[in-house]
Amino acid sequence: MSRFLVDHNMLVIHQTAYICQSCQHHLILIDHRDFTNSEEKVEALVNDQEYTYCPNCTQKLTPPPFH
Ligand SMILES: [Zn+2]
């Protein structure tokens, strides 16, 4: 199983281990989705293009919300 699911339509990166209903990943068209294990590839998409991490499944990658 790949670590990341990239949605090239919405420009969102999901973490497959934590994917949930809210991600609506089943709505991603096959032509628009991409599975990868490469953190470098994902980081490059975020840094060099306008991709963002999905807030529903990437809690592990982002700092916890301020509370
Ligand atoms: Zn997600």
N, CA, C, O and the ligand as a Tripos MOL2 file, in Angstrom:
@<TRIPOS>MOLECULE
protein
  269   267    68     0     0
PROTEIN
NO_CHARGES

@<TRIPOS>ATOM
      1 N           0.8470   -1.1950    0.0000 N.3       1 MET1
      2 CA          0.0000    0.0000    0.0000 C.3       1 MET1
      3 C           0.8820    1.2440    0.0000 C.2       1 MET1
      4 O           1.8370    1.3470    0.7700 O.2       1 MET1
      5 N           0.5490    2.1660   -0.8610 N.am      2 SER2
      6 CA          1.3280    3.4030   -0.9480 C.3       2 SER2
      7 C           1.0330    4.3130    0.2290 C.2       2 SER2
      8 O          -0.0560    4.2680    0.8010 O.2       2 SER2
      9 N           1.9840    5.1180    0.5820 N.am      3 ARG3
     10 CA          1.8200    5.9970    1.7380 C.3       3 ARG3
     11 C           0.9520    7.2050    1.4340 C.2       3 ARG3
     12 O           0.2050    7.6880    2.2850 O.2       3 ARG3
     13 N           1.0670    7.6820    0.2000 N.am      4 PHE4
     14 CA          0.3540    8.9080   -0.1440 C.3       4 PHE4
     15 C          -0.5480    8.7260   -1.3550 C.2       4 PHE4
     16 O          -0.2360    7.9820   -2.2850 O.2       4 PHE4
     17 N          -1.6640    9.4190   -1.3160 N.am      5 LEU5
     18 CA         -2.5630    9.4810   -2.4600 C.3       5 LEU5
     19 C          -2.6620   10.9410   -2.8770 C.2       5 LEU5
     20 O          -3.1260   11.7910   -2.1160 O.2       5 LEU5
     21 N          -2.2190   11.2150   -4.0930 N.am      6 VAL6
     22 CA         -2.2210   12.5870   -4.5830 C.3       6 VAL6
     23 C          -3.4350   12.8060   -5.4810 C.2       6 VAL6
     24 O          -3.6710   12.0560   -6.4290 O.2       6 VAL6
     25 N          -4.1990   13.8490   -5.1630 N.am      7 ASP7
     26 CA         -5.3450   14.2370   -5.9790 C.3       7 ASP7
     27 C          -4.9130   15.4020   -6.8670 C.2       7 ASP7
     28 O          -4.7770   16.5330   -6.4000 O.2       7 ASP7
     29 N          -4.6990   15.1130   -8.1570 N.am      8 HIS8
     30 CA         -4.1840   16.1300   -9.0740 C.3       8 HIS8
     31 C          -5.2610   17.0960   -9.5460 C.2       8 HIS8
     32 O          -4.9610   18.0990  -10.1920 O.2       8 HIS8
     33 N          -6.5120   16.7950   -9.2250 N.am      9 ASN9
     34 CA         -7.5960   17.7010   -9.5850 C.3       9 ASN9
     35 C          -7.7520   18.7910   -8.5200 C.2       9 ASN9
     36 O          -7.7760   19.9810   -8.8320 O.2       9 ASN9
     37 N          -7.8590   18.3610   -7.2590 N.am     10 MET10
     38 CA         -8.0170   19.2950   -6.1500 C.3      10 MET10
     39 C          -6.6710   19.7750   -5.6030 C.2      10 MET10
     40 O          -6.6270   20.6610   -4.7500 O.2      10 MET10
     41 N          -5.5710   19.1910   -6.0950 N.am     11 LEU11
     42 CA         -4.2220   19.5140   -5.6150 C.3      11 LEU11
     43 C          -4.0910   19.2480   -4.1170 C.2      11 LEU11
     44 O          -3.5740   20.0710   -3.3620 O.2      11 LEU11
     45 N          -4.5700   18.0830   -3.7170 N.am     12 VAL12
     46 CA         -4.5220   17.6960   -2.3070 C.3      12 VAL12
     47 C          -3.7740   16.3760   -2.1620 C.2      12 VAL12
     48 O          -3.8880   15.4750   -2.9930 O.2      12 VAL12
     49 N          -3.0000   16.2920   -1.0690 N.am     13 ILE13
     50 CA         -2.2580   15.0690   -0.7850 C.3      13 ILE13
     51 C          -2.8330   14.4000    0.4480 C.2      13 ILE13
     52 O          -2.8970   15.0050    1.5190 O.2      13 ILE13
     53 N          -3.2520   13.1500    0.3000 N.am     14 HIS14
     54 CA         -3.8010   12.3880    1.4130 C.3      14 HIS14
     55 C          -2.7620   11.3980    1.9040 C.2      14 HIS14
     56 O          -1.9270   10.9200    1.1360 O.2      14 HIS14
     57 N          -2.8240   11.0990    3.1870 N.am     15 GLN15
     58 CA         -1.9810   10.0610    3.7510 C.3      15 GLN15
     59 C          -2.8500    8.8120    3.8690 C.2      15 GLN15
     60 O          -3.7800    8.7710    4.6740 O.2      15 GLN15
     61 N          -2.5460    7.8030    3.0710 N.am     16 THR16
     62 CA         -3.4540    6.6640    2.9380 C.3      16 THR16
     63 C          -3.7320    5.9360    4.2490 C.2      16 THR16
     64 O          -4.8170    5.3810    4.4240 O.2      16 THR16
     65 N          -2.7780    5.9280    5.1690 N.am     17 ALA17
     66 CA         -2.9710    5.2270    6.4340 C.3      17 ALA17
     67 C          -4.0610    5.8690    7.2840 C.2      17 ALA17
     68 O          -4.6740    5.2010    8.1170 O.2      17 ALA17
     69 N          -4.3030    7.1530    7.0800 N.am     18 TYR18
     70 CA         -5.2530    7.8800    7.9210 C.3      18 TYR18
     71 C          -6.4510    8.3910    7.1430 C.2      18 TYR18
     72 O          -7.2420    9.1830    7.6560 O.2      18 TYR18
     73 N          -6.5820    7.9430    5.9220 N.am     19 ILE19
     74 CA         -7.6650    8.4400    5.0700 C.3      19 ILE19
     75 C          -9.0240    8.0930    5.6920 C.2      19 ILE19
     76 O          -9.1820    7.0250    6.2840 O.2      19 ILE19
     77 N          -9.9810    8.9770    5.5620 N.am     20 CYS20
     78 CA        -11.2890    8.7550    6.1820 C.3      20 CYS20
     79 C         -12.4100    9.2390    5.2640 C.2      20 CYS20
     80 O         -12.1550    9.7380    4.1680 O.2      20 CYS20
     81 N         -13.6320    9.0880    5.7180 N.am     21 GLN21
     82 CA        -14.8100    9.4720    4.9210 C.3      21 GLN21
     83 C         -14.7050   10.9170    4.4410 C.2      21 GLN21
     84 O         -15.0300   11.2230    3.2940 O.2      21 GLN21
     85 N         -14.2460   11.8100    5.3360 N.am     22 SER22
     86 CA        -14.1980   13.2340    5.0040 C.3      22 SER22
     87 C         -13.2860   13.5390    3.8240 C.2      22 SER22
     88 O         -13.4230   14.5730    3.1700 O.2      22 SER22
     89 N         -12.3570   12.6310    3.5610 N.am     23 CYS23
     90 CA        -11.4260   12.8560    2.4570 C.3      23 CYS23
     91 C         -12.1290   12.7660    1.1100 C.2      23 CYS23
     92 O         -11.6790   13.3620    0.1320 O.2      23 CYS23
     93 N         -13.2260   12.0240    1.0560 N.am     24 GLN24
     94 CA        -13.9770   11.8220   -0.1910 C.3      24 GLN24
     95 C         -13.0600   11.3500   -1.3110 C.2      24 GLN24
     96 O         -13.1970   11.7610   -2.4630 O.2      24 GLN24
     97 N         -12.1220   10.4790   -0.9470 N.am     25 HIS25
     98 CA        -11.1490   10.0150   -1.9340 C.3      25 HIS25
     99 C         -11.8000    9.1740   -3.0260 C.2      25 HIS25
    100 O         -11.2530    9.0350   -4.1200 O.2      25 HIS25
    101 N         -12.9800    8.6090   -2.7240 N.am     26 HIS26
    102 CA        -13.6690    7.8030   -3.7320 C.3      26 HIS26
    103 C         -14.2120    8.6750   -4.8700 C.2      26 HIS26
    104 O         -14.6080    8.1680   -5.9190 O.2      26 HIS26
    105 N         -14.2250   10.0010   -4.6450 N.am     27 LEU27
    106 CA        -14.7070   10.9060   -5.6870 C.3      27 LEU27
    107 C         -13.6010   11.3260   -6.6490 C.2      27 LEU27
    108 O         -13.8650   11.9380   -7.6840 O.2      27 LEU27
    109 N         -12.3630   10.9930   -6.2990 N.am     28 ILE28
    110 CA        -11.2440   11.3700   -7.1610 C.3      28 ILE28
    111 C         -11.2640   10.5020   -8.4210 C.2      28 ILE28
    112 O         -11.3100    9.2750   -8.3430 O.2      28 ILE28
    113 N         -11.2270   11.1450   -9.5530 N.am     29 LEU29
    114 CA        -11.2170   10.4010  -10.8100 C.3      29 LEU29
    115 C          -9.9020    9.6450  -10.9580 C.2      29 LEU29
    116 O          -8.8490   10.1200  -10.5340 O.2      29 LEU29
    117 N          -9.9740    8.4710  -11.5600 N.am     30 ILE30
    118 CA         -8.7770    7.6350  -11.7210 C.3      30 ILE30
    119 C          -7.6720    8.4010  -12.4380 C.2      30 ILE30
    120 O          -6.4960    8.2720  -12.0980 O.2      30 ILE30
    121 N          -8.0520    9.1930  -13.4220 N.am     31 ASP31
    122 CA         -7.0630    9.9680  -14.1860 C.3      31 ASP31
    123 C          -6.3710   11.0230  -13.3350 C.2      31 ASP31
    124 O          -5.2910   11.5000  -13.6840 O.2      31 ASP31
    125 N          -6.9950   11.3850  -12.2180 N.am     32 HIS32
    126 CA         -6.4750   12.4790  -11.4020 C.3      32 HIS32
    127 C          -5.7520   12.0150  -10.1480 C.2      32 HIS32
    128 O          -5.2230   12.8340   -9.3960 O.2      32 HIS32
    129 N          -5.7240   10.7110   -9.9180 N.am     33 ARG33
    130 CA         -5.0980   10.2700   -8.6800 C.3      33 ARG33
    131 C          -3.7890    9.5370   -8.9440 C.2      33 ARG33
    132 O          -3.5700    8.9450  -10.0010 O.2      33 ARG33
    133 N          -2.9400    9.6050   -7.9410 N.am     34 ASP34
    134 CA         -1.5910    9.1080   -8.0820 C.3      34 ASP34
    135 C          -1.1490    8.5630   -6.7280 C.2      34 ASP34
    136 O          -1.2300    9.2670   -5.7210 O.2      34 ASP34
    137 N          -0.6860    7.3210   -6.6960 N.am     35 PHE35
    138 CA         -0.1980    6.7420   -5.4530 C.3      35 PHE35
    139 C           1.3190    6.8000   -5.4300 C.2      35 PHE35
    140 O           1.9790    6.5030   -6.4260 O.2      35 PHE35
    141 N           1.8660    7.1870   -4.2800 N.am     36 THR36
    142 CA          3.3260    7.2450   -4.1830 C.3      36 THR36
    143 C           3.7880    6.9520   -2.7670 C.2      36 THR36
    144 O           3.0510    7.1640   -1.8040 O.2      36 THR36
    145 N           5.0190    6.4610   -2.6500 N.am     37 ASN37
    146 CA          5.6490    6.2640   -1.3490 C.3      37 ASN37
    147 C           6.7040    7.3290   -1.0990 C.2      37 ASN37
    148 O           7.3190    7.3650   -0.0340 O.2      37 ASN37
    149 N           6.9100    8.1890   -2.0740 N.am     38 SER38
    150 CA          8.0110    9.1320   -2.0100 C.3      38 SER38
    151 C           7.6520   10.4200   -1.2830 C.2      38 SER38
    152 O           6.8690   11.2300   -1.7780 O.2      38 SER38
    153 N           8.2340   10.5960   -0.0990 N.am     39 GLU39
    154 CA          8.0180   11.8310    0.6510 C.3      39 GLU39
    155 C           8.6180   13.0210   -0.1000 C.2      39 GLU39
    156 O           8.0830   14.1290   -0.0550 O.2      39 GLU39
    157 N           9.7410   12.7770   -0.7940 N.am     40 GLU40
    158 CA         10.3880   13.8440   -1.5560 C.3      40 GLU40
    159 C           9.4570   14.3640   -2.6490 C.2      40 GLU40
    160 O           9.3500   15.5690   -2.8780 O.2      40 GLU40
    161 N           8.7920   13.4320   -3.3130 N.am     41 LYS41
    162 CA          7.8960   13.8050   -4.4060 C.3      41 LYS41
    163 C           6.7360   14.6470   -3.8760 C.2      41 LYS41
    164 O           6.3500   15.6540   -4.4710 O.2      41 LYS41
    165 N           6.1900   14.2030   -2.7340 N.am     42 VAL42
    166 CA          5.0640   14.9080   -2.1310 C.3      42 VAL42
    167 C           5.4920   16.2950   -1.6530 C.2      42 VAL42
    168 O           4.7900   17.2820   -1.8740 O.2      42 VAL42
    169 N           6.6460   16.3560   -0.9990 N.am     43 GLU43
    170 CA          7.1340   17.6470   -0.5090 C.3      43 GLU43
    171 C           7.4090   18.6060   -1.6570 C.2      43 GLU43
    172 O           7.1790   19.8100   -1.5420 O.2      43 GLU43
    173 N           7.9000   18.0680   -2.7540 N.am     44 ALA44
    174 CA          8.1670   18.9080   -3.9280 C.3      44 ALA44
    175 C           6.8680   19.4950   -4.4730 C.2      44 ALA44
    176 O           6.8310   20.6540   -4.8860 O.2      44 ALA44
    177 N           5.8120   18.6980   -4.4720 N.am     45 LEU45
    178 CA          4.5130   19.1880   -4.9470 C.3      45 LEU45
    179 C           4.0140   20.3240   -4.0570 C.2      45 LEU45
    180 O           3.4710   21.3130   -4.5490 O.2      45 LEU45
    181 N           4.2020   20.1770   -2.7420 N.am     46 VAL46
    182 CA          3.7410   21.1870   -1.7900 C.3      46 VAL46
    183 C           4.5940   22.4530   -1.8890 C.2      46 VAL46
    184 O           4.0750   23.5690   -1.8670 O.2      46 VAL46
    185 N           5.9030   22.2630   -1.9970 N.am     47 ASN47
    186 CA          6.8080   23.4060   -1.9900 C.3      47 ASN47
    187 C           6.8680   24.1370   -3.3310 C.2      47 ASN47
    188 O           6.9270   25.3660   -3.3700 O.2      47 ASN47
    189 N           6.8530   23.3800   -4.4260 N.am     48 ASP48
    190 CA          7.0650   23.9780   -5.7410 C.3      48 ASP48
    191 C           5.7660   24.2590   -6.4860 C.2      48 ASP48
    192 O           5.7240   25.1010   -7.3830 O.2      48 ASP48
    193 N           4.7010   23.5420   -6.1050 N.am     49 GLN49
    194 CA          3.4190   23.7630   -6.7580 C.3      49 GLN49
    195 C           2.3970   24.1230   -5.6830 C.2      49 GLN49
    196 O           2.7610   24.3800   -4.5350 O.2      49 GLN49
    197 N           1.1390   24.1420   -6.0490 N.am     50 GLU50
    198 CA          0.1620   24.6380   -5.0760 C.3      50 GLU50
    199 C          -0.5990   23.5290   -4.3710 C.2      50 GLU50
    200 O          -1.7670   23.6840   -4.0130 O.2      50 GLU50
    201 N           0.0810   22.4120   -4.1790 N.am     51 TYR51
    202 CA         -0.5590   21.3020   -3.4870 C.3      51 TYR51
    203 C          -0.5680   21.5520   -1.9850 C.2      51 TYR51
    204 O           0.3260   22.2070   -1.4480 O.2      51 TYR51
    205 N          -1.5930   21.0210   -1.3090 N.am     52 THR52
    206 CA         -1.6670   21.1320    0.1470 C.3      52 THR52
    207 C          -1.9630   19.7630    0.7390 C.2      52 THR52
    208 O          -2.4940   18.8810    0.0640 O.2      52 THR52
    209 N          -1.6130   19.5980    2.0070 N.am     53 TYR53
    210 CA         -1.9280   18.3540    2.6900 C.3      53 TYR53
    211 C          -3.3830   18.3780    3.1330 C.2      53 TYR53
    212 O          -3.8780   19.3950    3.6200 O.2      53 TYR53
    213 N          -4.0580   17.2570    2.9620 N.am     54 CYS54
    214 CA         -5.4510   17.1370    3.3840 C.3      54 CYS54
    215 C          -5.5280   17.2180    4.9070 C.2      54 CYS54
    216 O          -4.8250   16.4730    5.5900 O.2      54 CYS54
    217 N          -6.3580   18.0990    5.4560 N.am     55 PRO55
    218 CA         -6.4370   18.2600    6.9010 C.3      55 PRO55
    219 C          -7.0890   17.0640    7.6040 C.2      55 PRO55
    220 O          -6.9620   16.9160    8.8190 O.2      55 PRO55
    221 N          -7.7760   16.2260    6.8550 N.am     56 ASN56
    222 CA         -8.4880   15.0940    7.4650 C.3      56 ASN56
    223 C          -7.5890   13.9060    7.7820 C.2      56 ASN56
    224 O          -7.9040   13.1030    8.6600 O.2      56 ASN56
    225 N          -6.4800   13.7930    7.0740 N.am     57 CYS57
    226 CA         -5.6770   12.5780    7.2350 C.3      57 CYS57
    227 C          -4.1880   12.8410    7.4040 C.2      57 CYS57
    228 O          -3.3980   11.8990    7.3440 O.2      57 CYS57
    229 N          -3.7840   14.0690    7.6080 N.am     58 THR58
    230 CA         -2.3480   14.3350    7.7310 C.3      58 THR58
    231 C          -1.9870   14.9700    9.0700 C.2      58 THR58
    232 O          -1.0280   15.7380    9.1540 O.2      58 THR58
    233 N          -2.7440   14.6560   10.1090 N.am     59 GLN59
    234 CA         -2.4430   15.1890   11.4410 C.3      59 GLN59
    235 C          -1.0150   14.8780   11.8680 C.2      59 GLN59
    236 O          -0.3870   15.6460   12.5960 O.2      59 GLN59
    237 N          -0.5080   13.7240   11.3980 N.am     60 LYS60
    238 CA          0.8220   13.2920   11.7970 C.3      60 LYS60
    239 C           1.9180   14.1790   11.1910 C.2      60 LYS60
    240 O           3.0260   14.2600   11.7210 O.2      60 LYS60
    241 N           1.5970   14.8320   10.0910 N.am     61 LEU61
    242 CA          2.6190   15.6130    9.4090 C.3      61 LEU61
    243 C           2.5970   17.0850    9.8140 C.2      61 LEU61
    244 O           3.5700   17.8100    9.6040 O.2      61 LEU61
    245 N           1.4880   17.5140   10.3900 N.am     62 THR62
    246 CA          1.3570   18.9250   10.7250 C.3      62 THR62
    247 C           1.2840   19.0970   12.2360 C.2      62 THR62
    248 O           0.8530   18.1770   12.9310 O.2      62 THR62
    249 N           1.6850   20.2230   12.7540 N.am     63 PRO63
    250 CA          1.6310   20.4570   14.1870 C.3      63 PRO63
    251 C           0.1770   20.4080   14.6670 C.2      63 PRO63
    252 O          -0.7300   20.7580   13.9110 O.2      63 PRO63
    253 N          -0.0550   19.9830   15.9020 N.am     64 PRO64
    254 CA         -1.4250   19.9450   16.4050 C.3      64 PRO64
    255 C          -2.0110   21.3490   16.4700 C.2      64 PRO64
    256 O          -1.2700   22.3170   16.6410 O.2      64 PRO64
    257 N          -3.3300   21.4740   16.3360 N.am     65 PRO65
    258 CA         -3.9390   22.7960   16.3820 C.3      65 PRO65
    259 C          -3.7440   23.4460   17.7480 C.2      65 PRO65
    260 O          -3.6820   22.7650   18.7720 O.2      65 PRO65
    261 N          -3.6510   24.7460   17.7460 N.am     66 PHE66
    262 CA         -3.4710   25.4840   18.9890 C.3      66 PHE66
    263 C          -4.7310   25.4140   19.8410 C.2      66 PHE66
    264 O          -5.8280   25.7220   19.3760 O.2      66 PHE66
    265 N          -4.5590   25.0030   21.0970 N.am     67 HIS67
    266 CA         -5.7400   24.9850   21.9760 C.3      67 HIS67
    267 C          -5.3350   25.2000   23.4100 C.2      67 HIS67
    268 O          -6.1890   25.2170   24.2960 O.2      67 HIS67
    269 ZN         -7.4440   13.0980    3.3510 Zn       68 ZN68
@<TRIPOS>BOND
     1     1     2 1
     2     2     3 1
     3     3     4 2
     4     3     5 am
     5     5     6 1
     6     6     7 1
     7     7     8 2
     8     7     9 am
     9     9    10 1
    10    10    11 1
    11    11    12 2
    12    11    13 am
    13    13    14 1
    14    14    15 1
    15    15    16 2
    16    15    17 am
    17    17    18 1
    18    18    19 1
    19    19    20 2
    20    19    21 am
    21    21    22 1
    22    22    23 1
    23    23    24 2
    24    23    25 am
    25    25    26 1
    26    26    27 1
    27    27    28 2
    28    27    29 am
    29    29    30 1
    30    30    31 1
    31    31    32 2
    32    31    33 am
    33    33    34 1
    34    34    35 1
    35    35    36 2
    36    35    37 am
    37    37    38 1
    38    38    39 1
    39    39    40 2
    40    39    41 am
    41    41    42 1
    42    42    43 1
    43    43    44 2
    44    43    45 am
    45    45    46 1
    46    46    47 1
    47    47    48 2
    48    47    49 am
    49    49    50 1
    50    50    51 1
    51    51    52 2
    52    51    53 am
    53    53    54 1
    54    54    55 1
    55    55    56 2
    56    55    57 am
    57    57    58 1
    58    58    59 1
    59    59    60 2
    60    59    61 am
    61    61    62 1
    62    62    63 1
    63    63    64 2
    64    63    65 am
    65    65    66 1
    66    66    67 1
    67    67    68 2
    68    67    69 am
    69    69    70 1
    70    70    71 1
    71    71    72 2
    72    71    73 am
    73    73    74 1
    74    74    75 1
    75    75    76 2
    76    75    77 am
    77    77    78 1
    78    78    79 1
    79    79    80 2
    80    79    81 am
    81    81    82 1
    82    82    83 1
    83    83    84 2
    84    83    85 am
    85    85    86 1
    86    86    87 1
    87    87    88 2
    88    87    89 am
    89    89    90 1
    90    90    91 1
    91    91    92 2
    92    91    93 am
    93    93    94 1
    94    94    95 1
    95    95    96 2
    96    95    97 am
    97    97    98 1
    98    98    99 1
    99    99   100 2
   100    99   101 am
   101   101   102 1
   102   102   103 1
   103   103   104 2
   104   103   105 am
   105   105   106 1
   106   106   107 1
   107   107   108 2
   108   107   109 am
   109   109   110 1
   110   110   111 1
   111   111   112 2
   112   111   113 am
   113   113   114 1
   114   114   115 1
   115   115   116 2
   116   115   117 am
   117   117   118 1
   118   118   119 1
   119   119   120 2
   120   119   121 am
   121   121   122 1
   122   122   123 1
   123   123   124 2
   124   123   125 am
   125   125   126 1
   126   126   127 1
   127   127   128 2
   128   127   129 am
   129   129   130 1
   130   130   131 1
   131   131   132 2
   132   131   133 am
   133   133   134 1
   134   134   135 1
   135   135   136 2
   136   135   137 am
   137   137   138 1
   138   138   139 1
   139   139   140 2
   140   139   141 am
   141   141   142 1
   142   142   143 1
   143   143   144 2
   144   143   145 am
   145   145   146 1
   146   146   147 1
   147   147   148 2
   148   147   149 am
   149   149   150 1
   150   150   151 1
   151   151   152 2
   152   151   153 am
   153   153   154 1
   154   154   155 1
   155   155   156 2
   156   155   157 am
   157   157   158 1
   158   158   159 1
   159   159   160 2
   160   159   161 am
   161   161   162 1
   162   162   163 1
   163   163   164 2
   164   163   165 am
   165   165   166 1
   166   166   167 1
   167   167   168 2
   168   167   169 am
   169   169   170 1
   170   170   171 1
   171   171   172 2
   172   171   173 am
   173   173   174 1
   174   174   175 1
   175   175   176 2
   176   175   177 am
   177   177   178 1
   178   178   179 1
   179   179   180 2
   180   179   181 am
   181   181   182 1
   182   182   183 1
   183   183   184 2
   184   183   185 am
   185   185   186 1
   186   186   187 1
   187   187   188 2
   188   187   189 am
   189   189   190 1
   190   190   191 1
   191   191   192 2
   192   191   193 am
   193   193   194 1
   194   194   195 1
   195   195   196 2
   196   195   197 am
   197   197   198 1
   198   198   199 1
   199   199   200 2
   200   199   201 am
   201   201   202 1
   202   202   203 1
   203   203   204 2
   204   203   205 am
   205   205   206 1
   206   206   207 1
   207   207   208 2
   208   207   209 am
   209   209   210 1
   210   210   211 1
   211   211   212 2
   212   211   213 am
   213   213   214 1
   214   214   215 1
   215   215   216 2
   216   215   217 am
   217   217   218 1
   218   218   219 1
   219   219   220 2
   220   219   221 am
   221   221   222 1
   222   222   223 1
   223   223   224 2
   224   223   225 am
   225   225   226 1
   226   226   227 1
   227   227   228 2
   228   227   229 am
   229   229   230 1
   230   230   231 1
   231   231   232 2
   232   231   233 am
   233   233   234 1
   234   234   235 1
   235   235   236 2
   236   235   237 am
   237   237   238 1
   238   238   239 1
   239   239   240 2
   240   239   241 am
   241   241   242 1
   242   242   243 1
   243   243   244 2
   244   243   245 am
   245   245   246 1
   246   246   247 1
   247   247   248 2
   248   247   249 am
   249   249   250 1
   250   250   251 1
   251   251   252 2
   252   251   253 am
   253   253   254 1
   254   254   255 1
   255   255   256 2
   256   255   257 am
   257   257   258 1
   258   258   259 1
   259   259   260 2
   260   259   261 am
   261   261   262 1
   262   262   263 1
   263   263   264 2
   264   263   265 am
   265   265   266 1
   266   266   267 1
   267   267   268 2
@<TRIPOS>SUBSTRUCTURE
     1 MET1         2 RESIDUE 1 A MET
     2 SER2         6 RESIDUE 1 A SER
     3 ARG3        10 RESIDUE 1 A ARG
     4 PHE4        14 RESIDUE 1 A PHE
     5 LEU5        18 RESIDUE 1 A LEU
     6 VAL6        22 RESIDUE 1 A VAL
     7 ASP7        26 RESIDUE 1 A ASP
     8 HIS8        30 RESIDUE 1 A HIS
     9 ASN9        34 RESIDUE 1 A ASN
    10 MET10       38 RESIDUE 1 A MET
    11 LEU11       42 RESIDUE 1 A LEU
    12 VAL12       46 RESIDUE 1 A VAL
    13 ILE13       50 RESIDUE 1 A ILE
    14 HIS14       54 RESIDUE 1 A HIS
    15 GLN15       58 RESIDUE 1 A GLN
    16 THR16       62 RESIDUE 1 A THR
    17 ALA17       66 RESIDUE 1 A ALA
    18 TYR18       70 RESIDUE 1 A TYR
    19 ILE19       74 RESIDUE 1 A ILE
    20 CYS20       78 RESIDUE 1 A CYS
    21 GLN21       82 RESIDUE 1 A GLN
    22 SER22       86 RESIDUE 1 A SER
    23 CYS23       90 RESIDUE 1 A CYS
    24 GLN24       94 RESIDUE 1 A GLN
    25 HIS25       98 RESIDUE 1 A HIS
    26 HIS26      102 RESIDUE 1 A HIS
    27 LEU27      106 RESIDUE 1 A LEU
    28 ILE28      110 RESIDUE 1 A ILE
    29 LEU29      114 RESIDUE 1 A LEU
    30 ILE30      118 RESIDUE 1 A ILE
    31 ASP31      122 RESIDUE 1 A ASP
    32 HIS32      126 RESIDUE 1 A HIS
    33 ARG33      130 RESIDUE 1 A ARG
    34 ASP34      134 RESIDUE 1 A ASP
    35 PHE35      138 RESIDUE 1 A PHE
    36 THR36      142 RESIDUE 1 A THR
    37 ASN37      146 RESIDUE 1 A ASN
    38 SER38      150 RESIDUE 1 A SER
    39 GLU39      154 RESIDUE 1 A GLU
    40 GLU40      158 RESIDUE 1 A GLU
    41 LYS41      162 RESIDUE 1 A LYS
    42 VAL42      166 RESIDUE 1 A VAL
    43 GLU43      170 RESIDUE 1 A GLU
    44 ALA44      174 RESIDUE 1 A ALA
    45 LEU45      178 RESIDUE 1 A LEU
    46 VAL46      182 RESIDUE 1 A VAL
    47 ASN47      186 RESIDUE 1 A ASN
    48 ASP48      190 RESIDUE 1 A ASP
    49 GLN49      194 RESIDUE 1 A GLN
    50 GLU50      198 RESIDUE 1 A GLU
    51 TYR51      202 RESIDUE 1 A TYR
    52 THR52      206 RESIDUE 1 A THR
    53 TYR53      210 RESIDUE 1 A TYR
    54 CYS54      214 RESIDUE 1 A CYS
    55 PRO55      218 RESIDUE 1 A PRO
    56 ASN56      222 RESIDUE 1 A ASN
    57 CYS57      226 RESIDUE 1 A CYS
    58 THR58      230 RESIDUE 1 A THR
    59 GLN59      234 RESIDUE 1 A GLN
    60 LYS60      238 RESIDUE 1 A LYS
    61 LEU61      242 RESIDUE 1 A LEU
    62 THR62      246 RESIDUE 1 A THR
    63 PRO63      250 RESIDUE 1 A PRO
    64 PRO64      254 RESIDUE 1 A PRO
    65 PRO65      258 RESIDUE 1 A PRO
    66 PHE66      262 RESIDUE 1 A PHE
    67 HIS67      266 RESIDUE 1 A HIS
    68 ZN68       269 GROUP 0 **** ****
